[in-house]
């Protein structure tokens, strides 16, 4: 979804997932971000958004770290 863009209607279920990584560190430094070199700019903060489209990866993430919304009982 993109702010300001109309939502396209689909006949079926549409699921979009992203991994958001954000943090802070020493300004103008280089860090090891899970095996990847990443340069932190002058402000000392960073953020990455990565589209996740692997159903097996999403399944594992939800099994290992289920959010409360998935485990909470709903009133009938």
N, CA, C and O atoms as a Tinker XYZ file with bonds, in Angstrom:
   304  protein
     1  N      0.835000   -1.172000    0.000000    73     2
     2  CA     0.000000    0.000000    0.000000    64     1     3
     3  C      0.886000    1.244000    0.000000    63     2     4     5
     4  O      1.917000    1.294000    0.672000    81     3
     5  N      0.474000    2.207000   -0.743000    73     3     6
     6  CA     1.198000    3.474000   -0.819000    64     5     7
     7  C      0.233000    4.586000   -0.463000    63     6     8     9
     8  O     -0.859000    4.671000   -1.024000    81     7
     9  N      0.631000    5.433000    0.463000    73     7    10
    10  CA    -0.229000    6.523000    0.911000    64     9    11
    11  C     -0.668000    7.358000   -0.288000    63    10    12    13
    12  O      0.147000    7.727000   -1.134000    81    11
    13  N     -1.952000    7.648000   -0.346000    73    11    14
    14  CA    -2.479000    8.473000   -1.415000    64    13    15
    15  C     -2.904000    7.695000   -2.655000    63    14    16    17
    16  O     -3.571000    8.254000   -3.525000    81    15
    17  N     -2.538000    6.438000   -2.757000    73    15    18
    18  CA    -2.909000    5.623000   -3.906000    64    17    19
    19  C     -4.153000    4.804000   -3.539000    63    18    20    21
    20  O     -4.228000    4.229000   -2.453000    81    19
    21  N     -5.105000    4.760000   -4.436000    73    19    22
    22  CA    -6.322000    3.991000   -4.193000    64    21    23
    23  C     -5.992000    2.510000   -4.037000    63    22    24    25
    24  O     -5.097000    1.994000   -4.706000    81    23
    25  N     -6.714000    1.834000   -3.159000    73    23    26
    26  CA    -6.514000    0.412000   -2.950000    64    25    27
    27  C     -7.172000   -0.350000   -4.092000    63    26    28    29
    28  O     -8.344000   -0.139000   -4.403000    81    27
    29  N     -6.406000   -1.231000   -4.707000    73    27    30
    30  CA    -6.953000   -2.051000   -5.776000    64    29    31
    31  C     -7.697000   -3.220000   -5.148000    63    30    32    33
    32  O     -7.178000   -3.878000   -4.247000    81    31
    33  N     -8.887000   -3.474000   -5.611000    73    31    34
    34  CA    -9.695000   -4.576000   -5.100000    64    33    35
    35  C     -9.286000   -5.870000   -5.795000    63    34    36    37
    36  O     -9.126000   -5.911000   -7.015000    81    35
    37  N     -9.121000   -6.913000   -5.007000    73    35    38
    38  CA    -8.740000   -8.223000   -5.529000    64    37    39
    39  C     -9.844000   -9.219000   -5.204000    63    38    40    41
    40  O    -10.558000   -9.085000   -4.211000    81    39
    41  N     -9.962000  -10.208000   -6.059000    73    39    42
    42  CA   -10.952000  -11.243000   -5.817000    64    41    43
    43  C    -10.542000  -12.119000   -4.644000    63    42    44    45
    44  O    -11.401000  -12.637000   -3.930000    81    43
    45  N     -9.236000  -12.292000   -4.434000    73    43    46
    46  CA    -8.747000  -13.166000   -3.374000    64    45    47
    47  C     -8.051000  -12.380000   -2.284000    63    46    48    49
    48  O     -8.166000  -11.158000   -2.191000    81    47
    49  N     -7.338000  -13.106000   -1.477000    73    47    50
    50  CA    -6.601000  -12.536000   -0.360000    64    49    51
    51  C     -5.283000  -11.951000   -0.850000    63    50    52    53
    52  O     -4.574000  -12.590000   -1.626000    81    51
    53  N     -4.954000  -10.760000   -0.409000    73    51    54
    54  CA    -3.685000  -10.120000   -0.736000    64    53    55
    55  C     -2.924000   -9.903000    0.568000    63    54    56    57
    56  O     -3.434000   -9.266000    1.489000    81    55
    57  N     -1.724000  -10.425000    0.644000    73    55    58
    58  CA    -0.886000  -10.263000    1.833000    64    57    59
    59  C      0.430000   -9.646000    1.396000    63    58    60    61
    60  O      1.083000  -10.132000    0.473000    81    59
    61  N      0.811000   -8.570000    2.069000    73    59    62
    62  CA     2.108000   -7.932000    1.837000    64    61    63
    63  C      2.836000   -7.898000    3.168000    63    62    64    65
    64  O      2.242000   -7.578000    4.197000    81    63
    65  N      4.123000   -8.228000    3.152000    73    63    66
    66  CA     4.901000   -8.253000    4.386000    64    65    67
    67  C      6.223000   -7.525000    4.171000    63    66    68    69
    68  O      6.805000   -7.551000    3.087000    81    67
    69  N      6.674000   -6.879000    5.235000    73    67    70
    70  CA     7.956000   -6.180000    5.217000    64    69    71
    71  C      8.705000   -6.471000    6.505000    63    70    72    73
    72  O      8.109000   -6.667000    7.565000    81    71
    73  N     10.001000   -6.494000    6.392000    73    71    74
    74  CA    10.874000   -6.546000    7.546000    64    73    75
    75  C     11.418000   -5.141000    7.727000    63    74    76    77
    76  O     12.025000   -4.579000    6.815000    81    75
    77  N     11.201000   -4.579000    8.898000    73    75    78
    78  CA    11.707000   -3.233000    9.179000    64    77    79
    79  C     12.810000   -3.359000   10.221000    63    78    80    81
    80  O     12.605000   -3.889000   11.313000    81    79
    81  N     13.962000   -2.866000    9.860000    73    79    82
    82  CA    15.115000   -2.863000   10.759000    64    81    83
    83  C     15.488000   -1.411000   10.995000    63    82    84    85
    84  O     15.754000   -0.667000   10.051000    81    83
    85  N     15.507000   -1.015000   12.249000    73    83    86
    86  CA    15.914000    0.359000   12.547000    64    85    87
    87  C     16.739000    0.364000   13.816000    63    86    88    89
    88  O     16.619000   -0.528000   14.656000    81    87
    89  N     17.559000    1.355000   13.942000    73    87    90
    90  CA    18.402000    1.446000   15.117000    64    89    91
    91  C     19.278000    2.691000   15.065000    63    90    92    93
    92  O     19.071000    3.594000   14.255000    81    91
    93  N     20.237000    2.707000   15.934000    73    91    94
    94  CA    21.170000    3.835000   15.974000    64    93    95
    95  C     22.544000    3.319000   16.368000    63    94    96    97
    96  O     22.690000    2.232000   16.929000    81    95
    97  N     23.521000    4.113000   16.066000    73    95    98
    98  CA    24.896000    3.748000   16.376000    64    97    99
    99  C     25.783000    4.967000   16.279000    63    98   100   101
   100  O     25.307000    6.093000   16.136000    81    99
   101  N     27.045000    4.734000   16.357000    73    99   102
   102  CA    28.016000    5.814000   16.253000    64   101   103
   103  C     27.892000    6.479000   14.888000    63   102   104   105
   104  O     27.993000    5.802000   13.864000    81   103
   105  N     27.675000    7.794000   14.854000    73   103   106
   106  CA    27.571000    8.480000   13.563000    64   105   107
   107  C     28.803000    8.234000   12.687000    63   106   108   109
   108  O     29.927000    8.141000   13.180000    81   107
   109  N     28.564000    8.132000   11.398000    73   107   110
   110  CA    29.619000    7.927000   10.404000    64   109   111
   111  C     30.435000    6.665000   10.648000    63   110   112   113
   112  O     31.645000    6.641000   10.424000    81   111
   113  N     29.757000    5.614000   11.111000    73   111   114
   114  CA    30.466000    4.357000   11.362000    64   113   115
   115  C     29.913000    3.265000   10.464000    63   114   116   117
   116  O     28.854000    3.413000    9.855000    81   115
   117  N     30.640000    2.180000   10.397000    73   115   118
   118  CA    30.217000    1.016000    9.637000    64   117   119
   119  C     29.914000   -0.099000   10.627000    63   118   120   121
   120  O     30.684000   -0.333000   11.559000    81   119
   121  N     28.781000   -0.795000   10.426000    73   119   122
   122  CA    28.411000   -1.877000   11.325000    64   121   123
   123  C     28.217000   -3.163000   10.537000    63   122   124   125
   124  O     28.078000   -3.144000    9.314000    81   123
   125  N     28.209000   -4.275000   11.252000    73   123   126
   126  CA    27.864000   -5.566000   10.685000    64   125   127
   127  C     26.388000   -5.779000   10.993000    63   126   128   129
   128  O     26.015000   -6.008000   12.144000    81   127
   129  N     25.563000   -5.706000    9.979000    73   127   130
   130  CA    24.124000   -5.845000   10.143000    64   129   131
   131  C     23.744000   -7.252000    9.687000    63   130   132   133
   132  O     23.378000   -7.476000    8.533000    81   131
   133  N     23.841000   -8.196000   10.629000    73   131   134
   134  CA    23.519000   -9.600000   10.351000    64   133   135
   135  C     24.285000  -10.133000    9.148000    63   134   136   137
   136  O     23.708000  -10.767000    8.264000    81   135
   137  N     25.576000   -9.872000    9.121000    73   135   138
   138  CA    26.437000  -10.369000    8.051000    64   137   139
   139  C     26.584000   -9.434000    6.865000    63   138   140   141
   140  O     27.308000   -9.744000    5.919000    81   139
   141  N     25.914000   -8.306000    6.904000    73   139   142
   142  CA    26.001000   -7.329000    5.818000    64   141   143
   143  C     26.658000   -6.051000    6.349000    63   142   144   145
   144  O     26.323000   -5.579000    7.436000    81   143
   145  N     27.588000   -5.500000    5.581000    73   143   146
   146  CA    28.201000   -4.225000    5.965000    64   145   147
   147  C     27.205000   -3.108000    5.715000    63   146   148   149
   148  O     26.585000   -3.044000    4.653000    81   147
   149  N     27.053000   -2.225000    6.699000    73   147   150
   150  CA    26.105000   -1.121000    6.567000    64   149   151
   151  C     26.737000    0.133000    7.146000    63   150   152   153
   152  O     27.312000    0.106000    8.234000    81   151
   153  N     26.625000    1.230000    6.412000    73   151   154
   154  CA    27.219000    2.493000    6.838000    64   153   155
   155  C     26.150000    3.352000    7.501000    63   154   156   157
   156  O     25.097000    3.603000    6.915000    81   155
   157  N     26.418000    3.799000    8.716000    73   155   158
   158  CA    25.526000    4.706000    9.436000    64   157   159
   159  C     25.960000    6.129000    9.119000    63   158   160   161
   160  O     27.144000    6.451000    9.222000    81   159
   161  N     25.037000    6.967000    8.741000    73   159   162
   162  CA    25.336000    8.337000    8.351000    64   161   163
   163  C     25.586000    9.264000    9.531000    63   162   164   165
   164  O     25.714000    8.827000   10.674000    81   163
   165  N     25.651000   10.529000    9.229000    73   163   166
   166  CA    26.020000   11.553000   10.217000    64   165   167
   167  C     25.013000   11.680000   11.359000    63   166   168   169
   168  O     25.374000   12.098000   12.460000    81   167
   169  N     23.759000   11.323000   11.106000    73   167   170
   170  CA    22.739000   11.435000   12.153000    64   169   171
   171  C     22.780000   10.324000   13.178000    63   170   172   173
   172  O     22.206000   10.461000   14.258000    81   171
   173  N     23.443000    9.233000   12.866000    73   171   174
   174  CA    23.581000    8.132000   13.813000    64   173   175
   175  C     22.408000    7.161000   13.838000    63   174   176   177
   176  O     22.444000    6.190000   14.593000    81   175
   177  N     21.378000    7.389000   13.045000    73   175   178
   178  CA    20.226000    6.486000   13.021000    64   177   179
   179  C     20.136000    5.835000   11.642000    63   178   180   181
   180  O     20.612000    6.377000   10.644000    81   179
   181  N     19.508000    4.649000   11.616000    73   179   182
   182  CA    19.318000    3.987000   10.327000    64   181   183
   183  C     17.994000    3.233000   10.329000    63   182   184   185
   184  O     17.457000    2.878000   11.378000    81   183
   185  N     17.485000    3.000000    9.121000    73   183   186
   186  CA    16.255000    2.234000    8.943000    64   185   187
   187  C     16.277000    1.577000    7.579000    63   186   188   189
   188  O     16.632000    2.205000    6.582000    81   187
   189  N     15.898000    0.319000    7.539000    73   187   190
   190  CA    15.787000   -0.438000    6.293000    64   189   191
   191  C     14.402000   -1.066000    6.229000    63   190   192   193
   192  O     13.892000   -1.552000    7.239000    81   191
   193  N     13.798000   -1.059000    5.060000    73   191   194
   194  CA    12.544000   -1.765000    4.812000    64   193   195
   195  C     12.806000   -2.779000    3.712000    63   194   196   197
   196  O     13.268000   -2.425000    2.627000    81   195
   197  N     12.508000   -4.041000    3.996000    73   195   198
   198  CA    12.772000   -5.109000    3.048000    64   197   199
   199  C     11.470000   -5.859000    2.805000    63   198   200   201
   200  O     10.844000   -6.338000    3.751000    81   199
   201  N     11.058000   -5.966000    1.549000    73   199   202
   202  CA     9.862000   -6.730000    1.227000    64   201   203
   203  C     10.133000   -8.205000    1.465000    63   202   204   205
   204  O     11.176000   -8.720000    1.063000    81   203
   205  N      9.198000   -8.887000    2.118000    73   203   206
   206  CA     9.322000  -10.315000    2.378000    64   205   207
   207  C      8.213000  -11.020000    1.616000    63   206   208   209
   208  O      7.031000  -10.808000    1.889000    81   207
   209  N      8.593000  -11.855000    0.666000    73   207   210
   210  CA     7.586000  -12.540000   -0.130000    64   209   211
   211  C      7.753000  -14.061000   -0.115000    63   210   212   213
   212  O      7.172000  -14.760000   -0.945000    81   211
   213  N      8.542000  -14.567000    0.823000    73   211   214
   214  CA     8.756000  -16.003000    0.958000    64   213   215
   215  C      7.792000  -16.549000    2.016000    63   214   216   217
   216  O      7.979000  -16.287000    3.204000    81   215
   217  N      6.766000  -17.302000    1.606000    73   215   218
   218  CA     5.791000  -17.810000    2.571000    64   217   219
   219  C      6.414000  -18.680000    3.667000    63   218   220   221
   220  O      5.960000  -18.643000    4.810000    81   219
   221  N      7.437000  -19.454000    3.337000    73   219   222
   222  CA     8.080000  -20.305000    4.341000    64   221   223
   223  C      8.766000  -19.452000    5.406000    63   222   224   225
   224  O      8.720000  -19.780000    6.592000    81   223
   225  N      9.395000  -18.369000    4.987000    73   223   226
   226  CA    10.054000  -17.465000    5.930000    64   225   227
   227  C      9.032000  -16.787000    6.836000    63   226   228   229
   228  O      9.254000  -16.656000    8.040000    81   227
   229  N      7.920000  -16.357000    6.258000    73   227   230
   230  CA     6.858000  -15.731000    7.056000    64   229   231
   231  C      6.253000  -16.724000    8.037000    63   230   232   233
   232  O      5.958000  -16.366000    9.177000    81   231
   233  N      6.066000  -17.964000    7.607000    73   231   234
   234  CA     5.541000  -19.000000    8.494000    64   233   235
   235  C      6.460000  -19.198000    9.686000    63   234   236   237
   236  O      5.998000  -19.247000   10.826000    81   235
   237  N      7.752000  -19.312000    9.432000    73   235   238
   238  CA     8.715000  -19.498000   10.520000    64   237   239
   239  C      8.730000  -18.307000   11.475000    63   238   240   241
   240  O      8.780000  -18.484000   12.693000    81   239
   241  N      8.687000  -17.102000   10.926000    73   239   242
   242  CA     8.693000  -15.901000   11.768000    64   241   243
   243  C      7.483000  -15.879000   12.682000    63   242   244   245
   244  O      7.610000  -15.568000   13.867000    81   243
   245  N      6.312000  -16.205000   12.152000    73   243   246
   246  CA     5.092000  -16.187000   12.966000    64   245   247
   247  C      5.047000  -17.326000   13.972000    63   246   248   249
   248  O      4.496000  -17.166000   15.061000    81   247
   249  N      5.622000  -18.477000   13.623000    73   247   250
   250  CA     5.683000  -19.587000   14.575000    64   249   251
   251  C      6.633000  -19.290000   15.727000    63   250   252   253
   252  O      6.342000  -19.623000   16.875000    81   251
   253  N      7.764000  -18.665000   15.425000    73   251   254
   254  CA     8.770000  -18.384000   16.455000    64   253   255
   255  C      8.405000  -17.180000   17.317000    63   254   256   257
   256  O      8.744000  -17.141000   18.500000    81   255
   257  N      7.722000  -16.207000   16.739000    73   255   258
   258  CA     7.387000  -14.972000   17.458000    64   257   259
   259  C      5.957000  -14.556000   17.154000    63   258   260   261
   260  O      5.739000  -13.526000   16.516000    81   259
   261  N      4.972000  -15.344000   17.604000    73   259   262
   262  CA     3.588000  -14.987000   17.275000    64   261   263
   263  C      3.167000  -13.695000   17.977000    63   262   264   265
   264  O      3.328000  -13.562000   19.191000    81   263
   265  N      2.632000  -12.753000   17.215000    73   263   266
   266  CA     2.164000  -11.517000   17.846000    64   265   267
   267  C      0.877000  -11.788000   18.633000    63   266   268   269
   268  O      0.153000  -12.734000   18.325000    81   267
   269  N      0.593000  -10.969000   19.637000    73   267   270
   270  CA    -0.601000  -11.178000   20.461000    64   269   271
   271  C     -1.888000  -11.236000   19.638000    63   270   272   273
   272  O     -2.826000  -11.938000   20.015000    81   271
   273  N     -1.945000  -10.522000   18.540000    73   271   274
   274  CA    -3.150000  -10.501000   17.714000    64   273   275
   275  C     -3.490000  -11.890000   17.158000    63   274   276   277
   276  O     -4.652000  -12.172000   16.865000    81   275
   277  N     -2.487000  -12.750000   17.013000    73   275   278
   278  CA    -2.731000  -14.087000   16.481000    64   277   279
   279  C     -3.033000  -15.107000   17.562000    63   278   280   281
   280  O     -3.592000  -16.162000   17.266000    81   279
   281  N     -2.685000  -14.827000   18.787000    73   279   282
   282  CA    -2.868000  -15.801000   19.867000    64   281   283
   283  C     -3.982000  -15.413000   20.831000    63   282   284   285
   284  O     -4.384000  -16.228000   21.662000    81   283
   285  N     -4.473000  -14.225000   20.741000    73   283   286
   286  CA    -5.524000  -13.744000   21.634000    64   285   287
   287  C     -6.863000  -14.363000   21.230000    63   286   288   289
   288  O     -7.200000  -14.403000   20.046000    81   287
   289  N     -7.625000  -14.845000   22.215000    73   287   290
   290  CA    -8.954000  -15.371000   21.931000    64   289   291
   291  C     -9.901000  -14.236000   21.584000    63   290   292   293
   292  O     -9.893000  -13.185000   22.224000    81   291
   293  N    -10.705000  -14.459000   20.577000    73   291   294
   294  CA   -11.674000  -13.443000   20.160000    64   293   295
   295  C    -13.038000  -13.793000   20.729000    63   294   296   297
   296  O    -13.402000  -14.967000   20.792000    81   295
   297  N    -13.802000  -12.778000   21.146000    73   295   298
   298  CA   -15.151000  -13.064000   21.654000    64   297   299
   299  C    -16.046000  -13.605000   20.538000    63   298   300   301
   300  O    -15.933000  -13.199000   19.382000    81   299
   301  N    -16.912000  -14.503000   20.896000    73   299   302
   302  CA   -17.799000  -15.103000   19.883000    64   301   303
   303  C    -19.105000  -14.353000   19.791000    63   302   304
   304  O    -19.971000  -14.715000   18.994000    81   303
